[in-house]
Amino acid sequence: MFNNKIKIIVLIIFILSLTLTFTTEMKAEKRTVVDMMGREVKVPEKVERVITTYTPATQFVMALGADGRLVSGASGLPNQTIFTKINPKINELPNVGSKNKGVNIESIMELNPDLVIMFPHGDGIETADRLKELGIATLVINPESLSQIRETNQLLGKALNLEKKAKKVDEQYQKIMKISERTKNIAESERKKVYFANSELLDTVGENILQTDLIEKAGAINPAKKAKKGFIKSSSEELIKWNPDYIIVSQFYRKSLDKLKNEEKYQSISAFQDNNIYRIPSNLEPWDYPSPSSALIIPWLAKKVYPEKFADLSLEKIVNDFYKELYGKTFSEYDGELN
């Protein structure tokens, strides 16, 4: 009996040592992944400890169902309640800095991550290269268009060994692209002009930025596109000259729509005359902010701008199916409202 017990103990120790050896070898093995800045990064075969340094990165990890691997993550903004609905403990994670304030390399090192996901702005790329020199796999993402959102999903799916899940997520984007394709035969002269307002009416966007890409994918034109690249501070005169057919405002827009609609100096603009001024919907998160969910602006806007072409489109079904695949529950089950 005693000898049998000894044999069992020895067997358990042997199995545990094999498991530890296998895990160590998995971590030691590396794969080459090319990030969105074209940087070649050696990523461990098994990624168990992940740090995200800005909000979009956290949400892309969550969309892949990997938020349990986060050892530090940029938490959601006040109007991104989807974060805590998916993971109530997400805001309890240690903080290593942010895009705006910079990241603390020592804090990152102390958490011993397998992978760090960085932002492309400011000193993001420089910090990523520094971490890489210190032996920490660090990827830079840049989800500033629908194609880049899809690329971000696929990149992180590969890095996290969640390529099957990433493929499922991408199928949702493919469905949205089919909606976009229904606008391709609209003549340029017949395309509606859609102006996007950020936190203030005259804070808008031009070329090479997410909101412009989503407006175009919905079959419309951003009249501010030719003014400048990136974020733009426009003027009342420019807005009146552009004469948009529709105005859509961010979830971050500070004023009420009723107050905006009654501004006298803009009453000559088509969007004001036809009462075509809308806030981008979703009480769970701002779709106009770079995230996996940003693509949902396309069906929402297409249905607003070309109602006759999309009369058969159920926005509620598209949104519910999208959230179910990415976040485990439907938009409605998360108490989402398309307000």
C-alpha angles and dihedrals in degrees: 000000000000091000090051091054091050090050092051093049091049090049092051091049090049093051092047091050091050091050092049091047092049092049092048091049090049090053091046092054114088136202125200114239124180112216128209093273091056092254117149109227129185106224123190115253089236116043112190104149117055132178122196119194102194137033100256091054091053092051094049089054090049091050088058090052092245101117088113087070094058114113091173129010141170104250126227124275118256091268093047098087089154088083096064092036089060095038116012091193097051093104091054093068118112116266122233097179134277146254091263099044100030129247128274110235093195091055090050092050091051091058092055096219126193090209137016122196115207138190123246096228132091111347093345097114093042090052091047090054091048092052090047089055088053090056099258117129106236127181127193118213129191113188098180100133137026091261090050091048088055091046091051091052092049093044094052091041088058094043093049095042089243098121094136091055091045089053090053090050091049090054087065090054090049089055090053091049089056087057089050091051090063089072098051095097095054108117116243090241091055098048114112120242112235121190119200121211122196122195091327130032094247094045103095143144137251135186127344097023136113101249093052091051092051092048089053093046087056088058097256137112128243103218091200093059095094094048098073145322122269124355116004136197101211130186134237089248092054093048092051090047092050089051097194120207090216136023120201121188131203126251082246092061106126104209132065117260091234091059091047094049091055097054103125100209092062100048092105090064115102093230090057094044093050095039090239098149117123141171114229103254136235125093090205099065141341107266090198090067116086106270142119088270097055091094089072089077087074099066092036093052095039090056091048096047100037105027093162092057094048103036089122093052118107106204091186092058093046092050094044093049091047095052092043091057097042103033106023098247135059122262088251093050088056088054090253120172127195091217 
